[in-house]
Structure formats: C-alpha cells, structure tokens
Amino acid sequence: MKLIKVIVFASCMVFGLFAQDGSIFPAQKSAIATLATENGFTQLSLDNYLRVNHNSNLENLSSSNAVLVIQAFQSAQKPSPVAAPVQIPVKVAQATPAQAKVAAPRPRASILEAGMSKRFYLEDGNIINGTIIKINGDICEIETPDGTLHIPRVDILEETARITKKDDTRYVGPVLKDSMQEIVIRSKYGDVVINKKDIKNMDRFHGGKRVAWAEEKKTFYQGEAVLTDIFMDPTAFPLPAHTFYISGLSLGYGFTERFMLRTQFGSNFSGDLNIQAHWRFYHRPTAAKESAAAVGLSLHRNYPLKNLIARYSQFLEVDPVTKFTLNDVENMGTKYVMNDPEAVGIYGELYYVMSYRRTMESGRGKVGAHFGARTNTFPFLKNDLLIADSTFQWLDTGEFAVPFRLFAGFEYDLSKNMKFLAEVWVDNGNKYRTFSATWDDYFGDESRFILDGTDGEYSMLDFDFGFLYAVNESFRLGIHFQQPYLVFYWEFYEL
C-alpha cells in the first residue's frame, strides 16, 4: 500500500509539473479515485465534493486542479464524505464570458434511504415535505401530502445540519428525518435523534446554502409562549432554570427546571412580604406530549385582613333582615365592618395542579389542559375581625364552610405567536366585576397593584376566555373578559 501511494504521488507530481491547464491525466484520475475510496468516498459523494470545490466532475477536472485535489487527500485534514464540504484553494483558468454565466452546481444528496421523512430541497427550486417509500435505481418514490412523486436522485440536494444542544453537545451530518418534535442526523459514528426542545443552536445547509438558526426557528410551528399561568391560576410547568419574569401582579424566578419562586410585588410595597414556592414533583415528557404535576405554597407575613374580607365579602351578612351581604351594599367597604381596619396576620395558600399538553396531529402547534384545586387559611383568621356586638355575621355553612377553588384551564395555539386561552372554575370566593371597577381598584385606591374591592356580583360557577400574543420570545400581551382583563408578561432569560 505504501508503494502504491509513493508511485501515485510521484506520478501526479510529475504530471503536475508539466501540466498547464489541460484536461486531467489518466494517472491523476486513477490517483484521485484510489485516495477517495481510501477516505470513504463513493462515486456520488466524490462528484459532489468536486462540484462544490472545483465546479467540475472527475472526468472534466483540469490537471492543475487535480494536483490540488490529490494534495488535499494527502494533507493532515483530509476531506470527509459526511461533514459539510470545506472549500480549499482552487487554481482555475480564466473563465470565458459564456462560462461565467453558468452557475456552479449545488451538491446532491449523498445519503438517500427508504424511510427518510423530512423536507426535500430539489435542484429546480421546488421544496417538498414527504417520506421516501422506496428507491428504484436512480428514482426515489416520495409520498407527500399532495400525492406520490417520482424524483431522480440527482435532483435532490444535499441537506446537512450542524447542531449544538443546550448541554453543548455538538453533531454534524446529513439530515435523515425532521419532524415538529425531533430531528435525526447521521454522524460518522451513527444516527443521532435530537429533541428540538434541547437544541441551543442549529445551522442547516440546503444544497450548500447555509440557513441560520434565526431563520430555521421560524419553521417551528408551535406557540412561543410556554404558560406558567392561565389567567390567575397556575399550571404545573415552572419557569425554565435561571429565568426571571415580571407581570402585572407578580414577579418570579426559576431556580431549576422543577422549582421556582414568585412574589406579589404590590403586597411587598405595602409591607406584606410574601413568597410563593412552586415545585413540579412529576414530569413525563416525550417528543409529542408532556404531562406534569405540581404543588405550590404561598406565605404572607403581614397580610392585610381587610383584603380577605374584600375577597370573601359575599361570606359576610351585614343585614339579618334583608340578608344582604357586604358585596351587595354599594360603597360600604371593609372599614365599616372591621374591629381594626388595619389588622394584619400571617396568611397562606395551598394549591395542586396537573397539566398536559401535546402536539396536534396536524403539526400546527400544541394544545394543553390544566386541572387544579386551591384553598387558604381564611377560616383561621376571620374570627374577631368584626365590630363587637354588631349584627354582622359570617356565613359558614353550606357552600361557605371552607374557601375553595376548583379550576380547569385550556390552551390552544392559533399560530406561532397567538394562543387562545379558556378557563372554567367553581370558586366560592369569585365575584364578577366590571372593567372600570377593576381599573379603579388596581390604580385608584390606596392599595395600588392589588385587587381588593368588596363590590361585585357573586358567581360561584363561572368561566373566562381570551387571547395571548407573544410579541417576541420574552414579551407577551393578553386580553380576556374577567378581572384583571389585561395581561402582560415579560421574561428575562439566563440572568
């Protein structure tokens, strides 16, 4: 073998010294074929390599370029038939005007197999989505949503990907399969299946033309907004690790993929320091669907007890004759019924939620459902709040025995950036309030950024729906038809 290489090298150097820019010599052609075979090239992949780097096939290669090809194969960094082709210096003759008008041919697919399912880029500019059913000689039979097509192998362009995962693992190779959830590429060491959720960066080459990751992400047709809440109720999915957010009522930080903390900043400004811990204790993700369960606990160290009375104003009967409750009497407020309007206490809430979401069969985005239950420590705080010897009394039987909220939320990707949201609940602390009343409560009274009005029509069973728009990957705006009506959510990654 060493003797063959010496003879090949010596022969090629002799021909290279005397060659001007004529056609390739037979010895050069034989040398290139021998060296290419030793480096794992097939005839098709060798032709692709020569077209990309020298604008020619082996038969029409010039003798001077043949010398450069042989030198490349004998260098320390030999060409590879799998990796994306690397340009090497090329000495070419001055092109004639007619030759200058001919575009360089784009590399053809080096790997085509039955079962490959992805987007195929063709030499004439067509782009099709389909699966290769079988290959008959040089014809690929590809099943597409629009019918079965018979496409020559030479018309299918090479498609390679260079992928970096979030754990900094990197893979390079031809694309075998591509779906909404995963991409399969062939490396020199075997086929690699990569979940698109785990991709940090990816560049793809379609017929030698690079498509940057910024453009590639636009083809991921699923909602950008991953919800931690449906309106004012939590989902089981926490913030990503090392991510911070701020909304109209709260802010939070994701410490790990399973644990996050939140706080109501309006209460903090009023002296009621509070914290809410969210722990996802169950998580089962697959390429097409994901399920999770979580629990949460919030604690307020100086909770204004007037806020509890406002929230549960329908629990408080203020007139034993008419049976009016506090929410029925306009402009009465909590100060007229409380023994100490400025009383504070330790207050807590507890919730449990299960979430499920999956990719829709059409591939157009995701759909999800969330089910949960909430309660709090209100029964332990309501005693001794009312004015002594008054006729005010708590309703504590039947539906008013224990504070509770049972909810079911629904999300649906209308487009890449728009979600439809809906929720139905059974809540004995719920009241319907108009937009103007909510606005005045949030901005107009002394406890700003807190919803604590006593007014509203008691409605234990109710529902709401609305829309959430992802302006970009970090900022979202929403509107729905019950308080707080308007939603904004701003996420900051990798703080």
Backbone torsions as a table, in degrees:
resi	resn	phi	psi	omega
1	MET	NA	-40.9	178.5
2	LYS	-63.8	-38.6	179.4
3	LEU	-62.8	-40.8	178.8
4	ILE	-61.3	-44.1	-178.8
5	LYS	-64.0	-40.0	179.4
6	VAL	-63.4	-44.5	-179.8
7	ILE	-63.6	-44.6	179.3
8	VAL	-60.1	-46.2	-177.5
9	PHE	-63.6	-45.9	-178.5
10	ALA	-64.2	-41.7	-179.9
11	SER	-62.9	-45.0	-176.6
12	CYS	-67.2	-35.5	179.3
13	MET	-67.6	-38.8	178.4
14	VAL	-64.0	-47.4	179.1
15	PHE	-63.1	-38.2	-178.9
16	GLY	-64.1	-33.1	-178.4
17	LEU	-69.5	-34.6	-175.9
18	PHE	-98.4	-9.9	-178.9
19	ALA	-76.0	142.0	173.1
20	GLN	-95.9	-98.5	173.6
21	ASP	-135.2	34.5	-178.8
22	GLY	-80.7	-169.6	-178.4
23	SER	-71.4	162.2	-179.1
24	ILE	-64.0	142.1	177.4
25	PHE	-83.0	150.4	178.8
26	PRO	-54.3	-38.9	-179.5
27	ALA	-66.2	-37.0	177.0
28	GLN	-65.0	-44.3	179.5
29	LYS	-60.1	-43.6	179.2
30	SER	-65.2	-38.4	-179.9
31	ALA	-65.1	-44.2	-179.8
32	ILE	-63.9	-42.9	179.9
33	ALA	-62.3	-41.1	-179.6
34	THR	-65.8	-47.5	-178.7
35	LEU	-66.2	-37.9	179.4
36	ALA	-64.4	-41.7	179.4
37	THR	-63.2	-41.5	178.7
38	GLU	-62.6	-26.5	-178.8
39	ASN	-97.4	13.3	172.6
40	GLY	88.5	10.7	179.5
41	PHE	-81.0	142.7	165.2
42	THR	-94.8	172.4	178.7
43	GLN	-60.9	-38.6	-178.8
44	LEU	-68.2	-45.2	-179.4
45	SER	-69.7	-30.6	175.5
46	LEU	-66.3	-43.1	177.4
47	ASP	-61.9	-41.2	177.0
48	ASN	-60.0	-43.7	-178.9
49	TYR	-62.2	-44.5	-178.2
50	LEU	-69.2	-34.6	178.5
51	ARG	-66.4	-42.4	-178.6
52	VAL	-67.8	-42.4	-171.9
53	ASN	-94.1	-22.4	-175.8
54	HIS	-134.6	6.3	175.4
55	ASN	56.1	39.6	-177.3
56	SER	-164.1	161.5	169.4
57	ASN	-96.2	-178.9	-175.0
58	LEU	-64.4	-38.9	-176.5
59	GLU	-64.9	-35.2	-174.0
60	ASN	-103.7	10.7	-179.5
61	LEU	-69.3	139.3	177.3
62	SER	-74.9	157.9	-178.2
63	SER	-65.7	-35.3	-179.5
64	SER	-69.1	-40.0	176.7
65	ASN	-69.2	-29.7	177.6
66	ALA	-62.7	-38.3	177.3
67	VAL	-60.5	-43.0	179.7
68	LEU	-64.9	-38.5	178.7
69	VAL	-64.0	-44.4	179.9
70	ILE	-62.9	-41.3	177.9
71	GLN	-62.5	-37.3	178.7
72	ALA	-64.4	-42.2	179.9
73	PHE	-68.2	-24.4	-178.8
74	GLN	-97.5	1.5	-179.6
75	SER	-81.4	175.1	179.7
76	ALA	-68.9	-33.6	179.5
77	GLN	-105.3	82.6	-177.4
78	LYS	-71.1	148.7	174.7
79	PRO	-61.3	151.0	179.9
80	SER	-120.5	138.7	178.5
81	PRO	-75.0	-12.4	-176.0
82	VAL	-98.6	-49.7	-176.6
83	ALA	-64.3	157.6	177.0
84	ALA	-57.5	135.0	-175.1
85	PRO	-60.1	140.5	179.7
86	VAL	-105.6	132.3	179.0
87	GLN	-70.6	136.4	174.0
88	ILE	-120.8	156.3	-179.2
89	PRO	-58.1	135.3	-176.3
90	VAL	-126.7	130.6	174.2
91	LYS	-100.5	114.4	-175.7
92	VAL	-123.9	154.0	176.9
93	ALA	-74.5	157.6	178.3
94	GLN	-62.4	122.0	-177.1
95	ALA	-73.7	144.1	174.1
96	THR	-76.6	162.8	178.2
97	PRO	-54.8	-36.7	-179.5
98	ALA	-68.8	-39.0	179.6
99	GLN	-70.2	-33.0	-177.7
100	ALA	-64.0	-25.2	-178.0
101	LYS	-80.2	-13.3	-177.0
102	VAL	-86.6	119.9	-180.0
103	ALA	-70.9	145.6	178.0
104	ALA	-64.3	133.6	179.2
105	PRO	-64.9	144.8	180.0
106	ARG	-89.1	147.3	-175.2
107	PRO	-64.0	138.9	178.8
108	ARG	-90.4	160.2	-177.2
109	ALA	-62.3	127.3	178.5
110	SER	-87.8	-20.5	-179.6
111	ILE	-127.3	116.6	174.3
112	LEU	-134.7	123.3	-176.7
113	GLU	-137.2	151.2	173.2
114	ALA	-61.9	135.1	-178.5
115	GLY	101.8	-15.9	177.5
116	MET	-62.0	127.9	-176.1
117	SER	-131.5	110.8	-175.3
118	LYS	-172.5	-167.1	173.8
119	ARG	-92.0	125.1	-179.2
120	PHE	-104.2	130.9	178.1
121	TYR	-102.6	126.3	-174.4
122	LEU	-105.2	158.3	-174.6
123	GLU	-61.5	-31.5	-177.2
124	ASP	-88.0	6.9	177.5
125	GLY	100.5	-10.7	177.7
126	ASN	-70.9	148.9	176.0
127	ILE	-130.5	125.6	-177.8
128	ILE	-129.1	150.1	172.0
129	ASN	-105.6	127.3	-179.3
130	GLY	-176.3	-174.1	-179.1
131	THR	-129.2	133.2	176.9
132	ILE	-73.2	116.6	179.7
133	ILE	-80.8	-48.4	177.6
134	LYS	-160.6	164.5	-179.7
135	ILE	-123.3	119.5	178.5
136	ASN	-109.2	100.5	-177.9
137	GLY	63.7	-116.1	179.9
138	ASP	-101.4	13.0	-178.7
139	ILE	-114.3	127.2	176.2
140	CYS	-98.2	127.2	176.1
141	GLU	-94.9	109.8	-173.0
142	ILE	-115.1	123.8	177.8
143	GLU	-89.2	124.2	-178.9
144	THR	-123.3	166.7	175.8
145	PRO	-60.6	-17.7	-177.6
146	ASP	-103.0	7.0	179.8
147	GLY	129.0	178.5	179.3
148	THR	-94.6	126.9	-178.1
149	LEU	-112.2	148.2	177.0
150	HIS	-115.4	107.4	-170.0
151	ILE	-120.9	128.2	176.1
152	PRO	-61.0	143.4	179.5
153	ARG	-56.6	-38.6	-174.6
154	VAL	-69.2	-13.0	179.5
155	ASP	-90.2	-8.1	-177.6
156	ILE	-95.5	122.6	-177.0
157	LEU	-78.8	152.7	176.0
158	GLU	-66.4	139.5	174.5
159	GLU	-130.6	116.2	177.6
160	THR	-122.1	161.5	-179.7
161	ALA	-135.3	144.8	172.6
162	ARG	-120.6	108.7	-168.7
163	ILE	-116.8	133.2	171.1
164	THR	-117.2	121.8	-179.6
165	LYS	-83.3	170.1	-178.6
166	LYS	-65.1	-22.3	176.4
167	ASP	-91.8	13.8	177.8
168	ASP	71.0	10.9	168.9
169	THR	-67.7	141.6	-176.4
170	ARG	-129.9	138.3	178.0
171	TYR	-133.6	145.1	177.3
172	VAL	-135.3	133.7	176.9
173	GLY	166.9	174.6	178.0
174	PRO	-66.0	147.6	178.9
175	VAL	-84.9	123.3	177.7
176	LEU	-96.0	-44.4	179.9
177	LYS	-139.4	149.9	-179.5
178	ASP	-149.6	118.1	177.7
179	SER	-128.9	-178.9	179.2
180	MET	-64.7	-26.4	-174.1
181	GLN	-101.1	-31.6	-172.3
182	GLU	-147.7	163.0	175.9
183	ILE	-132.6	139.1	-179.7
184	VAL	-115.7	123.6	177.3
185	ILE	-123.6	156.5	179.4
186	ARG	-103.7	113.5	174.7
187	SER	-92.3	175.5	177.9
188	LYS	-65.6	-14.4	-172.7
189	TYR	-113.5	4.5	179.4
190	GLY	138.5	173.2	179.8
191	ASP	-81.6	137.6	-176.4
192	VAL	-119.9	126.7	177.4
193	VAL	-102.0	119.9	-174.7
194	ILE	-121.0	123.2	174.6
195	ASN	-72.0	130.7	-176.1
196	LYS	-65.3	-21.8	175.5
197	LYS	-65.4	-23.0	-176.3
198	ASP	-94.0	1.3	-176.1
199	ILE	-83.2	127.3	175.3
200	LYS	-90.7	-41.5	-179.0
201	ASN	-154.3	145.0	179.3
202	MET	-151.8	130.6	170.4
203	ASP	-116.3	137.7	-179.9
204	ARG	-121.7	149.6	-179.0
205	PHE	-120.6	115.0	179.0
206	HIS	-105.9	105.1	-177.4
207	GLY	62.0	36.6	-179.6
208	GLY	84.3	-7.2	-179.9
209	LYS	-95.9	125.6	-175.9
210	ARG	-79.4	134.2	172.3
211	VAL	-115.7	114.7	-174.6
212	ALA	-69.3	160.3	-179.0
213	TRP	-59.6	-35.1	-179.5
214	ALA	-60.0	-36.3	177.8
215	GLU	-80.1	-37.3	-177.1
216	GLU	-62.7	-35.7	-178.5
217	LYS	-63.9	-24.0	-179.6
218	LYS	-66.1	-19.6	179.6
219	THR	-86.0	-6.0	177.7
220	PHE	-80.1	94.7	-172.5
221	TYR	-86.2	75.2	172.5
222	GLN	-147.6	154.9	-174.7
223	GLY	-59.4	136.2	177.4
224	GLU	-70.2	-32.5	-173.4
225	ALA	-81.8	114.6	171.7
226	VAL	-97.0	115.2	-167.0
227	LEU	-83.7	131.2	168.4
228	THR	-96.5	-13.5	179.9
229	ASP	-144.9	150.1	166.0
230	ILE	-111.4	105.5	-173.1
231	PHE	57.9	-107.4	-178.7
232	MET	-112.2	14.2	178.8
233	ASP	-115.4	145.4	-175.8
234	PRO	-79.6	156.5	165.4
235	THR	-102.5	176.0	179.5
236	ALA	-82.7	-6.6	-175.8
237	PHE	-93.4	117.9	-179.8
238	PRO	-83.0	176.9	172.7
239	LEU	-63.1	151.5	169.8
240	PRO	-61.6	157.4	-179.6
241	ALA	-60.4	140.2	176.7
242	HIS	62.5	38.0	179.1
243	THR	-122.4	137.9	-179.4
244	PHE	-116.2	144.3	175.5
245	TYR	-138.0	158.2	171.1
246	ILE	-138.1	137.8	177.9
247	SER	-128.6	-170.8	-178.2
248	GLY	-70.6	-20.3	-176.7
249	LEU	-121.2	-20.6	-173.2
250	SER	-151.0	171.9	171.5
251	LEU	-141.5	159.1	-175.4
252	GLY	-159.5	171.9	-178.5
253	TYR	-145.8	133.6	176.7
254	GLY	-91.8	114.3	-178.8
255	PHE	-82.2	-41.0	176.7
256	THR	-137.3	-177.8	177.2
257	GLU	-69.5	-12.4	-176.5
258	ARG	-116.0	-15.5	-170.2
259	PHE	-132.6	133.6	177.0
260	MET	-143.1	159.0	175.9
261	LEU	-122.6	144.5	176.7
262	ARG	-132.2	163.1	174.3
263	THR	-151.4	148.4	175.0
264	GLN	-90.0	105.3	-171.6
265	PHE	-68.9	-28.0	177.7
266	GLY	-61.9	-40.8	177.6
267	SER	-67.6	-37.7	178.3
268	ASN	-60.9	-40.6	178.8
269	PHE	-64.3	-26.5	-179.9
270	SER	-90.4	6.8	177.7
271	GLY	95.8	-1.6	-179.9
272	ASP	-98.9	86.2	177.5
273	LEU	-65.0	133.7	-176.3
274	ASN	-146.5	154.6	-179.6
275	ILE	-145.9	142.7	177.0
276	GLN	-126.8	123.3	178.4
277	ALA	-99.9	133.9	179.2
278	HIS	-123.4	122.1	-177.9
279	TRP	-125.5	117.2	175.2
280	ARG	-88.1	105.7	-175.9
281	PHE	-93.3	-10.5	178.5
282	TYR	-136.6	135.1	179.3
283	HIS	-154.1	126.1	178.5
284	ARG	-133.6	92.0	179.4
285	PRO	-95.8	144.5	168.9
286	THR	-131.2	-179.1	-178.6
287	ALA	-63.8	-34.2	-173.8
288	ALA	-104.1	-20.0	-177.0
289	LYS	-148.6	167.4	-175.8
290	GLU	-151.9	134.2	176.6
291	SER	-131.4	152.2	-176.4
292	ALA	-158.2	160.8	174.4
293	ALA	-141.6	144.7	-176.2
294	ALA	-148.4	158.8	172.1
295	VAL	-125.6	155.3	179.5
296	GLY	-142.2	147.9	178.8
297	LEU	-139.0	127.5	176.6
298	SER	-117.8	146.7	-177.0
299	LEU	-136.4	129.5	176.3
300	HIS	-114.3	129.2	-176.2
301	ARG	-87.2	-26.1	179.4
302	ASN	-139.3	60.9	-174.5
303	TYR	-73.8	124.9	176.8
304	PRO	-63.8	115.9	-174.9
305	LEU	-68.5	-17.3	175.2
306	LYS	-65.6	-27.0	177.4
307	ASN	-67.7	-35.6	176.4
308	LEU	-66.0	-43.1	179.1
309	ILE	-63.7	-38.4	178.2
310	ALA	-64.9	-42.9	-178.8
311	ARG	-65.4	-39.2	-178.4
312	TYR	-109.8	40.4	-178.8
313	SER	-63.5	-24.0	177.0
314	GLN	-74.3	-10.1	175.9
315	PHE	-82.2	-17.8	-170.1
316	LEU	-103.5	112.0	176.9
317	GLU	-84.4	122.6	-177.0
318	VAL	-104.8	-12.3	179.6
319	ASP	-140.4	108.4	-177.6
320	PRO	-67.9	-19.1	-179.3
321	VAL	-80.9	-54.9	-178.1
322	THR	-82.5	-15.1	-177.5
323	LYS	66.6	21.6	176.6
324	PHE	-67.3	140.8	171.8
325	THR	-102.5	171.1	-172.2
326	LEU	-59.2	-36.3	-179.0
327	ASN	-70.9	-16.5	179.9
328	ASP	-80.4	-21.4	-173.7
329	VAL	-97.3	117.5	-176.2
330	GLU	-70.3	135.2	175.1
331	ASN	60.7	21.9	178.9
332	MET	-77.4	-48.7	176.1
333	GLY	74.0	168.3	-176.2
334	THR	-77.5	-26.4	-174.4
335	LYS	-66.7	-19.4	-178.7
336	TYR	-85.4	-9.9	-177.0
337	VAL	-118.3	-13.2	-174.5
338	MET	-92.4	143.6	174.6
339	ASN	-66.4	-41.8	176.6
340	ASP	-135.6	101.3	-176.1
341	PRO	-61.1	-19.9	-178.4
342	GLU	-99.8	11.6	-177.8
343	ALA	-62.9	141.4	177.3
344	VAL	-130.2	164.1	179.4
345	GLY	-164.7	170.3	175.8
346	ILE	-79.3	129.6	-173.6
347	TYR	-135.6	143.1	180.0
348	GLY	-139.8	155.9	175.7
349	GLU	-130.8	151.2	180.0
350	LEU	-135.9	138.7	176.9
351	TYR	-143.0	159.7	175.2
352	TYR	-136.4	136.3	-177.4
353	VAL	-145.3	141.6	172.9
354	MET	-116.6	139.7	-177.8
355	SER	-132.8	150.3	179.2
356	TYR	-148.0	136.5	173.7
357	ARG	-148.9	152.6	-177.0
358	ARG	-149.5	160.9	174.7
359	THR	-78.2	134.8	179.7
360	MET	-70.5	152.0	-174.8
361	GLU	-58.3	-31.1	179.1
362	SER	-73.4	-12.7	-175.4
363	GLY	82.8	-2.7	-176.5
364	ARG	-89.5	77.7	174.0
365	GLY	85.7	-165.4	-175.9
366	LYS	-128.2	162.0	175.1
367	VAL	-132.3	143.3	-176.9
368	GLY	-144.1	157.7	178.1
369	ALA	-137.4	147.3	-176.0
370	HIS	-139.4	133.5	-177.7
371	PHE	-131.9	131.7	-176.8
372	GLY	-154.5	172.8	178.5
373	ALA	-142.0	144.8	-179.4
374	ARG	-137.2	150.8	171.3
375	THR	-152.9	177.4	-176.8
376	ASN	-154.1	-175.3	-174.2
377	THR	-95.8	19.2	-178.9
378	PHE	-53.6	-42.7	-178.4
379	PRO	-58.4	-26.1	-178.2
380	PHE	-85.4	-8.0	-175.1
381	LEU	-113.8	-14.6	-170.3
382	LYS	-75.6	-23.1	-179.8
383	ASN	-68.6	148.3	177.8
384	ASP	65.9	15.3	176.6
385	LEU	-89.6	-25.6	-172.2
386	LEU	-87.9	157.3	178.6
387	ILE	-60.6	131.1	-178.2
388	ALA	-62.1	144.6	176.7
389	ASP	61.5	19.7	177.1
390	SER	-90.5	171.0	177.9
391	THR	-88.3	0.5	179.3
392	PHE	-70.1	139.6	177.4
393	GLN	-151.5	149.6	178.7
394	TRP	-81.1	139.8	170.4
395	LEU	-87.7	112.8	-173.6
396	ASP	-128.7	28.4	176.0
397	THR	-124.9	165.2	178.0
398	GLY	61.7	-130.4	-176.2
399	GLU	-68.9	-13.9	-178.4
400	PHE	-100.5	11.5	-175.8
401	ALA	-68.1	-44.3	-176.9
402	VAL	-136.3	134.9	176.2
403	PRO	-68.6	133.8	-179.7
404	PHE	-152.4	159.3	173.6
405	ARG	-148.7	120.3	173.4
406	LEU	-111.2	129.4	-174.8
407	PHE	-138.4	153.7	174.6
408	ALA	-136.5	121.6	-178.7
409	GLY	-112.0	156.7	-176.4
410	PHE	-140.4	136.9	176.1
411	GLU	-132.6	146.7	-175.3
412	TYR	-149.1	126.5	178.8
413	ASP	-78.8	110.0	174.2
414	LEU	-77.4	-32.8	177.0
415	SER	-155.8	-174.9	179.8
416	LYS	-60.2	-32.1	-174.5
417	ASN	-112.7	-9.1	-174.0
418	MET	-118.8	128.8	175.4
419	LYS	-114.7	143.9	168.0
420	PHE	-99.4	130.0	-178.6
421	LEU	-122.0	144.6	176.5
422	ALA	-148.9	152.7	179.9
423	GLU	-153.0	142.7	173.3
424	VAL	-127.6	144.4	-176.6
425	TRP	-148.3	159.3	169.2
426	VAL	-119.8	114.2	-170.2
427	ASP	-147.2	116.6	179.8
428	ASN	-80.6	4.5	172.9
429	GLY	-108.6	9.9	-174.0
430	ASN	-89.3	137.4	172.7
431	LYS	-136.2	141.6	175.5
432	TYR	-85.0	128.6	-179.9
433	ARG	-128.9	144.8	-179.1
434	THR	-72.6	166.5	179.8
435	PHE	-63.7	-43.0	-178.4
436	SER	-63.9	-40.4	178.7
437	ALA	-65.6	-40.0	178.3
438	THR	-65.8	-42.6	179.6
439	TRP	-60.7	-47.3	-179.7
440	ASP	-64.3	-36.4	-179.9
441	ASP	-67.0	-40.9	-175.5
442	TYR	-74.1	-40.0	-175.0
443	PHE	-109.0	-25.9	-164.9
444	GLY	-92.5	-28.2	-175.4
445	ASP	-92.8	-174.8	-174.7
446	GLU	-72.5	-22.4	178.1
447	SER	-101.4	77.0	-176.7
448	ARG	-72.2	152.9	-179.1
449	PHE	67.0	16.5	177.5
450	ILE	-130.6	135.0	176.8
451	LEU	-94.8	104.5	-175.1
452	ASP	-141.0	30.5	178.9
453	GLY	-77.6	148.5	-179.6
454	THR	-86.7	-18.5	-173.4
455	ASP	-77.8	169.0	178.1
456	GLY	127.5	153.6	-179.6
457	GLU	-88.9	120.3	-178.9
458	TYR	-62.2	128.6	-179.6
459	SER	-147.3	97.5	-175.0
460	MET	-68.2	-41.8	177.4
461	LEU	-102.2	123.8	-176.4
462	ASP	-155.9	173.5	178.2
463	PHE	-149.9	167.6	-179.3
464	ASP	-153.5	155.8	173.7
465	PHE	-152.1	162.1	-178.2
466	GLY	-177.5	-165.7	-174.2
467	PHE	-134.9	143.8	178.0
468	LEU	-125.0	127.0	-177.9
469	TYR	-114.1	125.2	177.2
470	ALA	-88.1	102.6	179.1
471	VAL	-61.7	-40.8	172.9
472	ASN	-152.2	-165.1	-176.2
473	GLU	-67.8	-16.0	-173.9
474	SER	-120.3	-18.4	-174.7
475	PHE	-120.8	131.8	-177.8
476	ARG	-132.5	147.9	175.8
477	LEU	-127.0	143.0	-179.4
478	GLY	-143.5	160.2	175.8
479	ILE	-141.6	138.6	173.4
480	HIS	-145.6	-172.4	-163.1
481	PHE	-118.1	15.0	169.6
482	GLN	-137.0	166.6	-176.1
483	GLN	-58.1	139.4	8.6
484	PRO	-90.2	12.0	172.6
485	TYR	71.6	-56.8	-178.0
486	LEU	-107.3	142.9	-177.0
487	VAL	-131.8	135.4	164.3
488	PHE	-135.0	150.7	-173.1
489	TYR	-148.6	120.2	-175.7
490	TRP	-122.7	119.9	-175.1
491	GLU	-111.2	137.9	177.8
492	PHE	-121.0	122.7	-174.9
493	TYR	-92.6	150.4	170.1
494	GLU	50.8	51.1	175.7
495	LEU	-73.4	NA	NA
